[in-house]
Amino acid sequence: MIVIAGLVLGALVGALRARARQGNRLDIAQYAAVHAMIFAVIGLFVTIALDRLV
């Protein structure tokens, strides 16, 4: 569940960041995809850490 939340949050952050830099549609899509992947990997590590601690 944390991975999915990270994926969605990352896509939103990436899209907003690209829009703030006056990017076109492809820039926004690329920023959203890259940020979504990064946030999903971070969410995966958090999930693994929580699973091992609990």
N, C-alpha and C positions, 0 to 999 in steps of 0.2 A: 504494500500500500504506500509506503514511503517513496518507493521508486516511481510509482505513477504520479504521485504528488510532485516529486522533483521534476519529472518529465514535463508536466503541464506548467509548473512554475517557471522552469527554465525556458520553455518556448515563449511564455509571456514576457519574461525579462528580456530575452533576445530580440523579440519583435519590437518592444518599446525602445530598446537601445538603438536599434537600426533606424526606427522612425525618428528618433531624436537627432540622429546624424544625417537626416534628410536622404535616406536610402530609398531606392526604388523597390518594386515588388520582389525582385530576385534577391536583393540585399536583405530585405526583411525576412524572407524565407530561409536564407542561409544562416543568418544570425540566430533565428528561432531554432533551427535544426541543431546547430552546434551547441547552443546554450542548453537545449533540451537534453542532448547526449551527456554533456558535462554534469548537469544537475542530476540526471538519472544515475550516473556512475557514483556520484557522491551519496545519493540516496541508497544505493546498493551497499556501499561500505557502511553507512549508518545502520542499515537493517542487519547486516552481518554482525556488527559490533553489539547491537542491542540483543541479538539472538544469543550471542556468546556470554553476555553479561547476565542475562536473566535466566 
